[in-house]
Amino acid sequence: MTGGVPSKAGRREWIGLAVLVLPTLLLSIDMTALFLAVPQLSADLAPSGAQLLWITDIYGFLIAGFLITMGTLGDRIGRRRLLLIGGAAFAVASVAAAYSTSAEMLIAARALLGVAGATLMPSTLSLIRNMFHDRTQRTLAISVWMTGFSAGSVLGPLVGGVLIEQFWWGAVFLLGVPVMGLLLILGPLLLPEYRDPGAGRLDLLSALLSLAAVLAVIYGLKEIAAYGVTVPATLSTAAGIVLALVFVRRQRALPDPLLDLRLFAVRSFSASLGTLVLVVLVGPGVGFLTGQYLQLVLGLSPFEAGLWSLPPAVAIIVGFMLAPALARRIRPAYVAGGGLAVGAGGLALIALAGDLSGPAAVVIGQVVFFAGAAPLMVLGIDLIVGSAPPERSGSASALSETGQEFGGALGLAIFGSVATVVYRGRLVVPEGVPPAAAEAAQDTLGGAAAAAARLPEPLAGALLGPAREAFTSGMQVAAVVGAVVVALAAVLSTLLLRHLPAGHTAHPEPEKVTA
């Protein structure tokens, strides 16, 4: 930085950004491609139902649980070093997962993949913070980084499908080996090293508390989303909240805390993180319901439903790329707030969808929602990492990712519960349906479809028709709730970020973090 003006990034930094997109692209592909491999690996490894759940879930659990620890660890030992260590571990775990000979071995490999994956996201984002000092360039860099992650979610099913058809289920994991190999070769050449020279020792008890708190809450919320409010899920969530409170209290007492809570005193940081969590709260929950609507209500095949999911994916990528250009001319508060207002309108369109309207209303609503929410996601993450001092960018990046993990899990629980309550309240089982089939139908729409398949006509149609109508009503109510939440986020972002000028050029340095 010269004369108070941030230095511009050059060719090396932009090529380095391409290197940083690689692990985020791979993480996204790895999250989505596995689901296609489940039938083949189930036939090969014969996992139990519980083991299959752990194979699919433990990866995301451990990523969420280790984000805060890994983000802070990167501040202490160096972001590039942690990224390369995580990349090497990810490659080794990928090989172990690909050649697993038992369900237990695959679960262990997926667990290691999750721990390694937790090093990648905060490391890449904090490196972007330190490579791109000019805020206009940094906003563009973050939009490119997020576009890579979104592109991976689109490419995951396509790439995974090709690999499984041509080879075997383990091939979806081997994709990580050449990608991480390229990262290990190019990283030391193109990525600079950054660390906090004044960082103290890593507090292991704080790391354990954060891991236990996050895992307990995420597990409880996912159980609520899948099975409703049960005693084990409630106890797990409550225990996680208690552990989180103990963690916060310990951080306030430590001279070198694992997580510097003073970051929340920075207005741009706390406002951006809060509104980002609100928006992430809505997306996964509504997406989960609309996916079921397309297949179970409209009767589309998984492939057809996948094709209809492409326009929303393209919309969010376009929104990511437009956000930097808009932010150069318009205040971030108005870009984010205006986009979220549009996004709320998209959710209102979903609320108007009916079982006879076809997929158009739902898909158009999703396109509008994701396009409107995309600018807030780019600008929010930019403000989160940009508001923190450079030496704490790893912690800030980890908080951003952890907030999104919490928001997604909580959203699935909330919107799934809302839709379930409406479904069960609206469903009227016709007379003549056997008790077992009626009980299955009253549980979920999937249960109603399975029960109807075993019933003769016209009884099957008499059961399935009301079940589809009840589910559609549940989705509509959930969409209305989502529209209200997004509208609230629009108001908050407009009010809380209005002090920031267009292009952020008036404040080249992050706000101070004071004791």
VEXMARKOL-293085 format. One record per residue: residue in one letter; x, y, z of N, C-alpha, C in turn. Coordinates in steps of 0.02 Angstrom, whole numbers, plus 50000, padded with zeros to 5 digits. Atoms other than C-alpha are relative to their C-alpha. Example, Ala and Ser with C-alpha at 12.3 -4.5 7.8 and 13.67 -1.06 7.14 Angstrom:
REM VEXMARKOL-293085
a500454994150000506154977550390500455006050000
s499584994149997506844994750357499615005550037
//
This chain:
REM VEXMARKOL-293085
m500434994150000500005000050000500445006250000
t499614993950005500705017149951499555006050008
g500384993949991500085033950013499294998950022
g500685001549977498555025950095499554997049948
v500405002950053497975018749929500204992749992
p499825007150006497884999649918500324998649932
s499665001950063499054992049789499554995349960
k500415004250045498254983749638500334993149992
a499755006750014498414965149610500224999549928
g499745000850068499424959949459499854993149972
r500135006350035499514945049343500104994050046
r499865005749957500264933549475499414998750047
e500565000949954498824936649596499394997049964
w500585002550036497504933349462500104992749979
i499865007150014498364917149409499954996050065
g500075003349936498474912749593499274998950019
l500715000949987496604915549606499734993849964
a500225006050036496344902249473500214993750037
v499785005649960497364890449582499544999150060
l500435000449941496264894649732499294997749983
v500665002350020494684891049634499984992349995
l499985007250009495264873049605499734996150060
p500265004049944494994866349782499265001450015
t500714998649987493314875349801499564996649948
l500365003550053492734868249634499964992550017
l499995007149983493264850849691499554998450059
l500435001149942492404852449860499274999749980
s500704999850022490784856949775499814993949960
i500135006150040490904842649650499964994050047
d499975005749955491344830549791499364999450042
m500615000149960489784835549889499414997249961
t500595001950040488594832049745500094993449963
a499905006050041489404817749648499894993650040
l500065006149961489344805349793499314997049997
f500685002649998487454804049790499864995449940
l500095004450058487544796349615500344993350011
a499635006249989488774783349679499684995550052
v500295003849944487674777449823499734993249978
p500255006750019486784763349727500564994949989
q499465004750014488414755549665500414998350062
l499605001649941489394757349827499594996050051
s500435004049956487894750349922500024992649980
a499975006850024487924734849812500694996950012
d499325002649993489814733249829500204999050073
l499785000249930490094737050014499474997650048
a500565002349958488374732150082499975003450067
p500044996649936488294745750215499304999450030
s500654999749968486904745750343499695006949989
g500324993550008485644759950342500365005550038
a499644995049960486574768850482500685001649970
q499354998850031488254766450396499935004349937
l500104996050061487564773550233499885007450018
l500114993149978486974789050326500665003250020
w499364997349981488704791250401500455001249940
i499604999050060489524789150231499825006649966
t500224993950034488484803350160500065006250044
d500044994149957488424814750314500645002050035
i499434998349957490084813650405500465005149968
y499594995250036490984823650271499795007250017
g500244993349985489884838950295500045001750073
f499964998849929489834836850484500695002550020
l499334998349978491714837450503500265006349967
i499834993550029491934851650380499745005650044
a500314994949958490724861950484500355000450068
g499725000149933491494856450649500705002850004
f499304997949997493304860550604500135006849968
l499884993750035493054877050510500325005350044
i499744994849956493364888550658500724998450020
t499325001949979494884878850718500495000849942
m499544999650057495654877750544500115007249978
g499914993050018495324896050506500495003550046
t499554996949952496214901350665500704996949994
l499365003350009497594888450638500385003049941
g499684996950057497934896150468500295006850017
d499724993649978498164913250550500654999050037
r499415001149958499484905450662500584996949962
i499445003550033500494893750550500095002249927
g499954997850070500174902050381499444997149958
r500585002250038498684901250263500204995449943
r499785004350056499664894050116500234993250026
r499765006449972500494880850225499414995650018
l500585004049981498824875250295499624997549938
l500335002050062498064875050120500354994149968
l499625005350032499454863950054499974993650042
i500075005949957499384852350205499324996849990
g500675002550011497514850850183499914996949932
g500055002850068497684847949996500324993249996
a499665006550001498934833750023499584994850037
a500425004749962497804825850156499384998249960
f500605001350040496304827550040500154995049945
a499825004850053497224818349901500084993050027
v499915006649969497734804150017499334996950019
a500655002549979495974802650087499574998149939
s500385001650061495254802749910500184993149974
v499785006650022496304787649863499724994650047
a500265004849952495794778850024499254998949990
a500725000650012493954782449989499854996049937
a500125003350064494074776549808500104992550004
y499835007149997494834759849855499774996850066
s500255002849938493854756750015499724993049988
t500245006950006493484738450043499454998350050
s500535001149952492214740550182499665006750014
a500354993949982490924752950242500375003950053
e499634996749947491964756650396500605003949972
m499434996650030493484760950289499775006249962
l500254994350038492444772450179499785005650047
i500194994949951491724781350331500625003650027
a499384997049974493484784150400500315004649947
a499714995950053494084790650231499605006449990
r500434994050007492584802350217500105004850059
a499864995749943492954808750392500645003949989
l499374996550014494744812850342499905005149945
l500154995050052494084821250185499665006250030
g500324994449969492984832050295500485004450038
v499514996149963494414837350409500455003849952
a499584996750050495514841050258499615005549964
g500414995050034494084850250172499905006250042
a500084994249956493904861550324500595004749997
t499424995550008495654868350290499965004149936
l499974997050067495264872850110499605006549994
m500424994250011493814885150117500265006250036
p499754993949968494454897350251500695002049975
s499334998350025496234896150183499965003649933
t500054996750065495724900550005499715007050008
l500324993449993494604914850061500455004950035
s499554995449965495874922250182500595001949956
l499474998350047497224921250048499765005249949
i500294994950044496074930949931500015006850035
r500004993749961495904944050069500695003250000
n499324997349995497794945950078500325001249932
m499724999050067498144944949891499695006049965
f500364994650034496854957849837499835005450050
h500104994649952497024973649940499505005149975
d500494995450028496014984449822499304996850004
r500655003149986494204981849870499604998549938
t500355001550062493524982849694500254993549970
q499715006350025494724969249638499824994150045
r500155005549954494374959049795499284997649991
t500705001950012492494959449763499954995649938
l500005004050061492794952949587500324993250012
a499665006449986493994939649651499544995350040
i500465004249961492714933449778499434997649957
s500545002350045491364932949644500244994349955
v499725005450040492514922149536500064993750042
w499925005749954492894910949686499324996750014
m500665002849987491034908849725499704996949937
t500245002950062490644905749542500294993049990
g499705006650004491874891249546499654995050044
f500355004549954490984883849696499324998149971
s500665001450029489284885549611500054995749938
a499915004150060489934878449449500134992850018
g499885006849979490534863249544499364996350017
s500645003349983488774859849608499614998149938
v500325001650064488164860149427500364994249966
l499615005050035489594849649359500034993350038
g499935006049960489584837149504499594994249974
p500405005750025488114826449445500204997849929
l499815001750069488694827349263500664996149999
v499355003449998490514822849298499954993450036
g500085006249962490034810049428499654994649960
g500365004950041488804801649310500444996949947
v499555002550052490114800149172500514995250031
l499485004249969491444793149290499714993350023
i500295006249976490274780349367499814995449943
e500195004150058489644774449198500614996949967
q499415002350036491394772849125500464995750044
f499545003549957492314766149278499624996550057
w500375002949943491634762249453499895005650050
w500214994749954490954771649603500595003750031
g499424996849969492684775149674500325005449957
a499694995050045493154785549521499805007150019
v500204993249982492164800349590500475003050051
f499534997549951493434801649731500695001349969
l499344999250031494974799749620500075006649963
l499984993550032494504816049536500415005050042
g499654995449956495264824749688500754999549996
v499285001049999497004817649662500375004649951
p499644995450044497554827149504499885007350017
v500144993049982496684843049563500445002250058
m499584998349943497594842849730500744999749981
g499315000350024499204837749642500205006549966
l499874993550033499074853449535500065005650051
l499974994949947498744863849691500684999650036
l499375000849964500294856649777500605002349958
i499454997850044501384860649625499985007649990
l500054992950016500724878049584499955004550061
g500094995949941500314883949760500635003550024
p499394996649977502104887149818500285005049950
l499744995550051502494895849653499595006449994
l500444994450016500994907449641499665003150061
l500364997449942500254909549815500495002550052
p499574997549946501094920749944499794997150067
e500155002549932501184915750127499815005850045
y500214995049951500274925450262499864996550066
r500175002549933500174922750449499995006150046
d500024994849949499854932950605500634999550042
p499375000649963501584936650679499905000550076
g500114999249928500804940850848499534994950029
a500485005049975499694925550864500314995850056
g499775004149944499824915651025499914992649985
r500075007250008499704897051055499274998149987
l500675002550013498214887150994499734996750063
d500315002849940497054883351140499614993849981
l500305006450020496614864951121499314999150030
l500665000749969495154865651243499485004049961
s500464996050041494364879651141499844996549934
a500115003650063494604869350983499514994350011
l500465005549985493744854451064499295002550013
l500664997249986492324865251128499645002249937
s500314997750062492024873050957499784994149957
l500175006050039492064856050873499374996650028
a500575003449969490854848250997499365004149993
a500594995750005489674863250994499714999849929
v500244999850070489564864150804499714993349980
l500255006650019489384845350782499334998450032
a500625001449964488024844050914499415003849970
v500554996050027486994858350843499834997849929
i500135002050069487204853350661499654993249997
y500315006749998486784835150700499275000550023
g500694999349975485244840150800499545003149948
l500424996650050484604851850664499864995449941
k500115004650056484864838850528499504994450019
e500475005149978483934825850631499295002850003
i500664996949999482494837950657499735000849929
a500224999250070482454841450470499784993349970
a500155006650030482414822750431499424996550035
y500485004149963481324815650569499535003950044
g500424996049957480484830250655500325001150068
v499744998349934480694836350833499964993750045
t499955005949957481274821250934500425001750061
v499634998749938482024820051108500765000049987
p499274999950012483794815051048500225006149960
a499814994250039483814828950917499985006450042
t500064994149957483224841851043500575000350051
l499465000249951484494836251174500675001649967
s499384998650035485894836651046500075007549985
t499974992850015485454854350991500115004150063
a499934996349937485274860351170500714999350028
a499325001049976486944852551219500495004249960
g499564995950042487774861151071499975007450018
i500074992949981487064878051123500365001450066
v499664999249936487694875651301500765000049990
l499295000150014489424870951237500235006349965
a499834993850035489414886151123500055005850050
l499974994849949489044897351273500644999350042
v499385001149963490484889351369500605002249957
f499474998050046491594892051216500075007749998
v499984992750002491124910551206500295002850065
r499744997649936491454913051391500754998950006
r499285001349996493164904951376500385004849955
q499654995550045493624915851227500095006950031
r499964993449969493254931451327500545000350055
a499525000249945494434925751466500714998849976
l499335001850023495914920251358500365006149972
p499624994550030497314932451314500104999049924
d499945001650071497504923551145499434995249981
p500575004550012495764916851104500044996649932
l500065003550064495424904150969499615004349951
l500434995850041494084915950903499955006950033
d500034993249973494224934850927499295002749994
l500694997850001492454939850975499925007449987
r500044992850015492894958150951499835001449928
l500204999250070492604955350766499265002049995
f500724998750004490734956150803499845007350017
a500104992949987490954974150862500075004349937
v499934996450063491374979050683499334999749964
r500684999650027489744985050606499934996349934
s500055003350066490094979050428500044992550007
f499925007249990490634962050491499364996850026
s500595003149969489154958350604499385000749957
a500594999150043487854965750485500034995349940
s499945004350059488524956050336499914992750019
l500075007049979488664939650432499274998450017
g500705001249981486904941450503499544999449940
t500445000450058486064945050337500184994149955
l499815005850040487074931650249499704993650029
v500305005949969486474918650375499254999749987
l500724999950013484674924250350499844997549929
v500125002050069484794921950162500154992549990
v499825007250006485684905050175499494995750035
l500535003549964484314900050296499454997749951
v500585001250044483054900650152500174995349943
g499845003550061483964893450001499954992450004
p500025007449997484274875150053499314997350018
g500665002649979482584873150138499495000249944
v500474999450055481574879649992500214995549942
g499765004450053482684870249869499834992850013
f500185006949981482364854049963499274998649984
l500715000950011480484856549951499835000249925
t500164999650071480464861749768500254993949962
g499775006150032481514846549722499504994350007
q500535005149991480184835249798499385001649959
y500594997950038478814845349714500074997849927
l499905001750071479574842649541499924992549988
q500015007250011479734823849565499364996650025
l500555003649969478344818449683499325003049985
v500654996950017476984830949637499905000249925
l500074999550073477324834049452500194993649965
g499845006450030478004816549422500595000049953
l499404999850043479644821649338500504994850023
s499465004749983481064809149331500575004050032
p499424996549972482664813249428500405003849948
f499634996650053483514817549263499635006349977
e500384994150020482104829149211500015005450053
a499954995149946482104837449381500695003350002
g499334997250002483984839549366500075005249945
l499984995150054483774848349199499665006550019
w500364994049978482504860249275500395003850054
s499604996549949483784864249412500575004049970
l499454996350032485024871149285499875007549995
p500114992750004484184888249257500145003650066
p499814996549938484274892949443500755000150013
a499285000249990486094887349448500355005249956
v499724995050044486494898249298499845007050026
a500204993549974485534912749377500455002350057
i499584997949944486584912549535500715001549976
i499334998550028488204911949433500005006949967
v500064993450031487624926849331499975005550053
g500044995249945487174935949492500675001250033
f499344999349971488894932449564500445004549956
m499564996250045489744939749410499785007249992
l500244993150006488634955249402500125004150063
a499954996349937488844959849585500595004950003
p499454995149996490594967749570499875006249957
a500134994350043490054978849424499475004650031
l500514995949967488504984649518500285003750060
a499734997049939489484987949678500485005749986
r499554994550017490694999449586499615006649991
r500404994150016489265011449544499455001550051
i500564999349953487955008549679500244997850069
r499825001849931488115007849868499834992650013
p500135007149985488264989849932499324998950033
a500645000849966486734992650042499434999549950
y500544999950049485654996249891500054994149951
v499925005950043486394982549783499744993850036
a500225005949962486134969549921499265000350016
g500704999349980484474976349982499524999549941
g500425000450060483754978649808499974992949972
g499995006850024484314961349755499584995450043
l500405004349955483534953349909499255001549993
a500704998550012481904962549877499754996349938
v500185003850059481894954849704499964992550017
g500015007049980482324937949782499374998150039
a500635001349964480834939349899499424999349952
g500525000650052479754941949745500024993249967
g499945006750029480444925749673499684994750044
l500315004749954479914916349829499245000749999
a500734999050006478184924149813499734996449939
l500215003850059478094916549638499944992650016
i500045007149981478464899449712499374998750041
a500605000849959477044902249835499374999649958
l500595000250044475864904049687499964993649960
a499985006150040476364887349612499454995250023
g500505005149985475014873949603500174993649964
d499845006550029475004855749556499834999549926
l500175000150071474274860049386500395005249960
s499654994650034475444874549345500634997749966
g499395002450030476894863549291500605002850037
p499394997849965478704866949338500185007349989
a499794993350019478764884449261499995004850058
a500064995149946478154894349412500544999050052
v499495001549950479334885549532500695001949975
v499334998850027480854886649419500125007549989
i499934992850009480544904949372500105003450068
g499924997249933480334908849557500704998850027
q499335001549977481984900149596500525004349963
v499544995950038482864909449456500025007150028
v500044993249974482254926249522500305000450069
f499734999949932482674921749702500764999650000
f499275000749999484454915849667500365005849968
a499694994150031484834930149549499985005950047
g500044994449953484234942449681500434999150061
a499605001249940485154934249825500745000049987
a499295000750016486814932249734500425006250018
p499584994349982487434950349755500145000550075
l499894999749928487184949749944500534994850021
m499525005249981488174933449953500715002149983
v499334997750019489654940849858500225005850044
l499814994149962489644957749944500044998650074
g499985001749929489264950150114500654996650019
i499375003449984490754938450109500595004749992
d499474995150009491844952450042500055004650061
l500004995649942491324963650186500224996350064
i499795003949941491574949750314500764999450003
v499275000949999493374946150264500365006749995
g499684993550007493744964350219499955004350062
s500074996049939493124971450384500484997750055
a499535002649949494314960450485500715002149981
p499304998750015496154964950501500314994249962
p499715005450040497254955050381500244994150041
e499745005549959498024944950524499454995650027
r500555004049975496284938850573499544997749943
s500435001750056495624935250399499824992549999
g500175007149996495714916450429499414998850046
s500575000749954494564917850579499365002749970
a500594997050031493384929350485499724995449945
s500225004550054493324917450336499664993950029
a500295005849969492974902750450499315001550029
l500654998049974491554912250535499485000649944
s500464999550058490794915950364499774993149979
e500185006750022490844897650314499584996350053
t500385003349947490234891550484499295002850004
g500674997050000488784903950480499574997249945
q500395002850055488264897250311499814992750014
e500175006949983488354879250374499424999850049
f500554999749951487254883750523499355002249966
g500604997550034486064893550413499674994749957
g500285005250043485854879250290499674994550040
a500295005349959485564866250425499375002450035
l500584997349965484364877450522499425001149951
g500524998950050483434881850362499654993549981
l500315006550015483164863550319499534997950056
a500435001949944482484860550494499375004350003
i500574995549994481354875850495499504999049943
f500465000350056480634874950321499734993049990
g500275006850002480504856050324499464999050051
s500515000649947479544857250488499375003849982
v500594996050020478394871050422499604996249948
a500355003650053477984861150266499674993650027
t500285006249972477714845150367499385001450041
v500584998249959476524853550490499405001549955
v500554998350046475494860650346499754993849964
y500195006150036475524844150251499564995550044
r500395004449957474904834150399499335003050020
g500634996849983473594847150440499505000249944
r500444999550059472904847950263499804993349972
l500145006450032472954829550216499394996650032
v500595003949979471304820450226500044993349964
v499945006650030471524801750198499304997349984
p500675002450019470044794650101499824993450035
e500245006349969468994780650172500214994149956
g499825006050036469504763150126500744998749996
v499275000950001471394765950140500204996050062
p499795004049943472184752550251500385004350052
p499684996049948472844759050419500755001049989
a499274999350010474674755450377500155005049945
a499904995250055474544764950212499815007050022
a500214993449977473614779250296500545003150046
e499484997549955474974780650429500615002349960
a499434998150041476344781050297499855006449962
a500194994150037475394794150197500005006250043
q500024994249955475164805350348500695002250023
d499324998349980477034805150380500325004849949
t499694996050052477734811750214499664998649933
l500265001250068477274813550031500344993949969
g499675006050024478584800449991499674993750026
g500365005649972477684788650109499334998949967
a500645000550035476034792650023500094996949931
a499885002750067476784788949852500164992550003
a499845007149993477514772349912499384995950018
a500615003549981475864767549993499524999449942
a500465000150058474864772249838500214994949948
a499765004850050475974761249730499784992950017
r500215006749980475364746149830499244999350003
l500735000249996473524750649819499704999449930
p500335000350065472314746849678499685006749982
e500374994250022471524760349574499254998650010
p499844992849996470524771149603500225002250068
l499814998149932471034770549787500685003450002
a499344997050002472834774549744499965007349980
g500074993050021472334790249651499645004250051
a500364996349949471134795249788500455001950058
l499524998449947472574794749913500535004849976
l499434996150024473944802249805499805007149982
g500234993350018472914817049743499995004850059
p500004995649941472554824549915500695000950031
a499324999449972474344820649971500405005249961
r499644995050041475054830649825499755007050013
e500284993449985473874845049860500235002550068
a499784998149933474344844950044500745002050000
f499294998250004476214844950003500095006749966
t499954993750036475984859149879499825005850047
s500194994949951475104869050016500575001350049
g499434999249955476564865750133500575003849968
m499474996550035477814871550003499825007449992
q500224993150008476794887249971500085004050064
v499934996549936476734891750155500745001150016
a499284999249988478614888550172500295005549956
a499764994750045478914899850021499815006950026
v500224993649972477904913650102500445001950060
v499554998849943478924911850263500695002249975
g499364998250029480504912350158500005007149971
a500044993250027479924928150069500035005250055
v499994995349943479644936650237500715000550028
v499314999949974481384931550298500465003949953
v499574996550048482224937750138499835007449998
a500184992949998481234954050143500295003350062
l499694997349939481834956450323500755001049989
a499284999450015483634953250265500125006049954
a499934994350045483364966250127499985006550040
v500054993949959482834979350255500625000950043
l499424999649955484254975150375500635002049962
s499394998450039485604975550240499995007249977
t500054993150022484954992150175500155004950057
l499914995549944484935000150347500714999650030
l499375000949963486524992650421500625001249957
l499414999150043487664994450269499985006649961
r500084994050040487095011450207500585005050008
h499444995549990488665019850277500574998649951
l499455001750046489755011150147499875003149931
p500094996850066490035020649983500064994949944
a499925004250060489975013449808500744998849988
g499305001750014491595004349767500434999450062
h499625000449937492145004949950500625004450000
t499364996550008493465017449894500125005150054
a499904995049948493155029650035500314997050063
h499725003349941493735016850163500464994349979
p499575005250025495245007650093500234995150053
e499785004549947495685000350263499404997350037
p500565002749962494564988850365499895004050064
e500164996849938493684995750516500424997150056
k499585002149945494664994850677499644994950044
v500255004649950494424980250794500295002350067
t499774997149938494524987950967499834995450059
a500125004049940494614980051137499375002350036
//
